Amino acid sequence: MRVAVTGASGFVGQHLVRHLAAGGHDVAGLSRTPEGSAAIRAAGGRAVQGDVTRPATLPPLLDGADAVVHLVAIIRERGGATFDGVIRQGTEDVLGAARAAGARRFVHASALGAVDDAGYPYLQAKWRAEEAVRRSGLDGTVLRPSILFGEGDHVFTLLAAMLRAQPVMPVIGDGRMRLQPLSVHDVTRIVARCLEDPGTAGRAYELGGPDQVSYEDMLRAVMDATGVQRPLWHVPPALMALLARGMEWTMRDPPITPGELRILLRGDNVTDTDGVRRAFGFEPARFREGLGYLRPDGARGTPLGPPRGAGARGAA
Ligand SMILES: NC(=O)c1ccc[n+]([C@@H]2O[C@H](COP(=O)([O-])OP(=O)(O)OC[C@H]3O[C@@H](n4cnc5c(N)ncnc54)[C@H](OP(=O)(O)O)[C@@H]3O)[C@@H](O)[C@H]2O)c1
């Protein structure tokens, strides 16, 4: 199958291009930059340069495509890139370009918790993008994943770096809000399954892993995976909001923005723990068992050869 992937240079995108290409699909991936294009080629796809906010750049990506997987989103507004412009309008324009190219199958990445509420502009743009997919007349599937973990992820890699760099680890409020991390490898498997199974068209799926974990337990899991233990500092939400606002003004890439904090403070963001098994017939990876990539040596192990330190003795 010829599959066009937007957001192909991102965290999910690179894993997905690799998975689809290894499965024998002909994959074209969109990126705005030469570095993104290089990453797509390294994953086994063909790179097409383009920008969803410039619809005229989209036809070369979709030329001859049977299906589209739309992953582009931004988690922070920056410069002229707004949630509405990139997520809602960008989705409408990719849908339009897919229709014009005759690609009927459309798998769309939304997010767990997408809601039509102006108090959460990111989640509202996600909701409106879903609505555009529903209205499009294409054979659309909407996937709403919870927070994703895996090599190259954003959140857990950042938490691991913060643990290594800081003497204490801040926890938002009581840290009891629950999330349901899902492995990126399970998401790529689900996307491939959606492309193969026409029965998934016209449906939306909430996707979470088998474990509902509190924010504090998530931090403890990252500490155990990295081997770096730090005392936890419970920061009251009002103080955290002040800190987030301060960091937004003073840092180019703050660890958390006021908008992200508001989303976390909405409370639990979870779904059925057996939804993936019921819908797609396999057990997703357990959270703690999937964090090996955060170990200092990653999950890659060490090169084959004598055990470290054995060389001198062996030679004696
Ligand atoms: N990661 C998670 O935990 C998570 C959880 C729930 C849902 N999701 C959803 O899953 C999807 C993929 O997430 P991700 O974590 O892989 O995101 P990501 O790493 O931030 O990648 C997004 C990609 O979108 C591309 N992009 C941004 N603006 C663009 C524009 N104007 N035109 C064209 N491309 C643009 C960027 O590519 P270039 O810079 O190369 O152009 C970037 O590589 C998103 O829809 C996200 O909302 C992710």
The ligand as a Tripos MOL2 file, in Angstrom:
@<TRIPOS>MOLECULE
LIG
   48    52     1     0     0
SMALL
NO_CHARGES

@<TRIPOS>ATOM
      1 N1          3.6930   11.8780   22.0250 N.am      1 LIG1
      2 C1          2.6130   11.6640   22.7820 C.2       1 LIG1
      3 O1          2.7140   11.3260   23.9910 O.2       1 LIG1
      4 C2          1.2430   11.8040   22.1710 C.ar      1 LIG1
      5 C3          0.1240   11.5310   22.9830 C.ar      1 LIG1
      6 C4         -1.1520   11.6700   22.4370 C.ar      1 LIG1
      7 C5         -1.3030   12.0610   21.1100 C.ar      1 LIG1
      8 N2         -0.1930   12.3210   20.3450 N.ar      1 LIG1
      9 C6         -0.4010   12.7560   18.9540 C.3       1 LIG1
     10 O2          0.3630   11.9440   18.0770 O.3       1 LIG1
     11 C7          0.8350   12.7400   16.9820 C.3       1 LIG1
     12 C8          2.3360   12.6120   16.8480 C.3       1 LIG1
     13 O3          2.9250   13.0720   18.0620 O.3       1 LIG1
     14 P1          4.5090   13.1740   18.2510 P.3       1 LIG1
     15 O4          4.7820   13.0610   19.6970 O.co2     1 LIG1
     16 O5          5.1880   12.2590   17.2970 O.co2     1 LIG1
     17 O6          4.7530   14.6810   17.8080 O.3       1 LIG1
     18 P2          6.1410   15.3700   17.3980 P.3       1 LIG1
     19 O7          7.2950   14.5120   17.7720 O.co2     1 LIG1
     20 O8          6.1020   16.7500   17.9500 O.co2     1 LIG1
     21 O9          6.0780   15.4190   15.8230 O.3       1 LIG1
     22 C9          5.1810   16.2230   15.1500 C.3       1 LIG1
     23 C10         5.7530   16.5110   13.7720 C.3       1 LIG1
     24 O10         4.8390   17.4390   13.1250 O.3       1 LIG1
     25 C11         5.5910   18.1550   12.2010 C.3       1 LIG1
     26 N3          5.0140   19.4820   12.0180 N.ar      1 LIG1
     27 C12         4.7860   20.4380   12.9520 C.ar      1 LIG1
     28 N4          4.2330   21.5160   12.3690 N.ar      1 LIG1
     29 C13         4.1150   21.2160   11.0500 C.ar      1 LIG1
     30 C14         3.6230   21.9240    9.9350 C.ar      1 LIG1
     31 N5          3.1370   23.1910   10.0320 N.pl3     1 LIG1
     32 N6          3.6400   21.3180    8.7170 N.ar      1 LIG1
     33 C15         4.1400   20.0600    8.5850 C.ar      1 LIG1
     34 N7          4.6460   19.3560    9.6030 N.ar      1 LIG1
     35 C16         4.6140   19.9360   10.8170 C.ar      1 LIG1
     36 C17         7.0280   18.2670   12.7180 C.3       1 LIG1
     37 O11         7.8470   17.9050   11.6310 O.3       1 LIG1
     38 P3          8.9760   18.8800   10.9770 P.3       1 LIG1
     39 O12         9.4810   19.7750   12.0780 O.co2     1 LIG1
     40 O13        10.0040   17.9160   10.4610 O.co2     1 LIG1
     41 O14         8.2560   19.6120    9.8920 O.co2     1 LIG1
     42 C18         7.0920   17.2040   13.8090 C.3       1 LIG1
     43 O15         8.1290   16.2780   13.5610 O.3       1 LIG1
     44 C19         0.3570   14.1580   17.2510 C.3       1 LIG1
     45 O16        -0.8450   14.3870   16.5660 O.3       1 LIG1
     46 C20         0.1110   14.1560   18.7490 C.3       1 LIG1
     47 O17        -0.8530   15.1080   19.1420 O.3       1 LIG1
     48 C21         1.0720   12.1980   20.8430 C.ar      1 LIG1
@<TRIPOS>BOND
     1     1     2 1
     2     2     3 2
     3     2     4 1
     4     4     5 ar
     5     4    48 ar
     6     5     6 ar
     7     6     7 ar
     8     7     8 ar
     9     8     9 1
    10     8    48 ar
    11     9    10 1
    12     9    46 1
    13    10    11 1
    14    11    12 1
    15    11    44 1
    16    12    13 1
    17    13    14 1
    18    14    15 2
    19    14    16 1
    20    14    17 1
    21    17    18 1
    22    18    19 2
    23    18    20 1
    24    18    21 1
    25    21    22 1
    26    22    23 1
    27    23    24 1
    28    23    42 1
    29    24    25 1
    30    25    26 1
    31    25    36 1
    32    26    27 ar
    33    26    35 ar
    34    27    28 ar
    35    28    29 ar
    36    29    30 ar
    37    29    35 ar
    38    30    31 1
    39    30    32 ar
    40    32    33 ar
    41    33    34 ar
    42    34    35 ar
    43    36    37 1
    44    36    42 1
    45    37    38 1
    46    38    39 2
    47    38    40 1
    48    38    41 1
    49    42    43 1
    50    44    45 1
    51    44    46 1
    52    46    47 1
@<TRIPOS>SUBSTRUCTURE
     1 LIG1         1 GROUP 0 **** ****
